[in-house]
Amino acid sequence: MSDIAPGKLLRSIMMMLFFSVLALDIAVPAAVLLVMAASRWAVEHWPVTNDSLFGRKARMA
């Protein structure tokens, strides 16, 4: 550790922080969109029972 200059170490840490935040800036919205798409898919493909109001509306239409 003593052979690395303090300025170089600080720059390396700042670069690591920058790129980790950049990666999170991409990953977090992607995860949110994944959850939104999965929940929409689940709602659209939810099995409808014959006793529910939605089932009666679907048969009447």
C-alpha positions as CSV (number, residue, x, y, z in Angstrom):
1,M,0.0,0.0,0.0
2,S,2.9,2.4,0.6
3,D,4.1,2.2,-3.1
4,I,0.7,3.8,-4.3
5,A,0.5,7.6,-4.2
6,P,-2.4,9.0,-2.2
7,G,-3.6,11.0,-5.2
8,K,-3.7,7.9,-7.4
9,L,-5.6,5.9,-4.8
10,L,-8.1,8.7,-4.4
11,R,-8.6,8.9,-8.2
12,S,-9.1,5.1,-8.3
13,I,-11.7,5.2,-5.6
14,M,-13.5,8.1,-7.3
15,M,-13.5,6.2,-10.6
16,M,-14.9,3.1,-8.9
17,L,-17.7,5.1,-7.2
18,F,-18.5,6.8,-10.5
19,F,-18.8,3.6,-12.5
20,S,-20.7,1.8,-9.7
21,V,-23.3,4.6,-9.6
22,L,-23.5,4.5,-13.4
23,A,-24.2,0.8,-13.2
24,L,-26.9,1.3,-10.6
25,D,-28.3,4.1,-12.8
26,I,-28.9,1.5,-15.4
27,A,-29.8,-1.5,-13.2
28,V,-32.4,0.1,-11.0
29,P,-34.7,1.3,-13.7
30,A,-34.3,-2.0,-15.5
31,A,-35.4,-3.8,-12.4
32,V,-38.4,-1.5,-11.9
33,L,-39.4,-2.1,-15.5
34,L,-39.1,-5.8,-15.1
35,V,-41.3,-5.8,-12.0
36,M,-43.9,-3.6,-13.8
37,A,-43.9,-5.9,-16.9
38,A,-44.1,-9.0,-14.7
39,S,-47.0,-7.6,-12.7
40,R,-48.9,-6.6,-15.9
41,W,-48.3,-10.0,-17.4
42,A,-49.6,-11.6,-14.2
43,V,-52.7,-9.5,-14.1
44,E,-53.5,-10.2,-17.8
45,H,-52.9,-14.0,-17.5
46,W,-54.4,-14.5,-14.0
47,P,-56.8,-17.5,-14.1
48,V,-60.3,-16.3,-13.9
49,T,-62.8,-18.5,-12.0
50,N,-66.3,-19.0,-13.2
51,D,-67.7,-17.5,-10.0
52,S,-66.1,-14.1,-10.3
53,L,-67.6,-11.0,-11.7
54,F,-64.9,-10.8,-14.3
55,G,-65.8,-14.2,-15.6
56,R,-69.4,-13.3,-16.0
57,K,-68.4,-10.1,-17.9
58,A,-66.1,-12.0,-20.2
59,R,-68.8,-14.6,-21.0
60,M,-71.4,-11.9,-21.6
61,A,-69.2,-9.9,-24.0
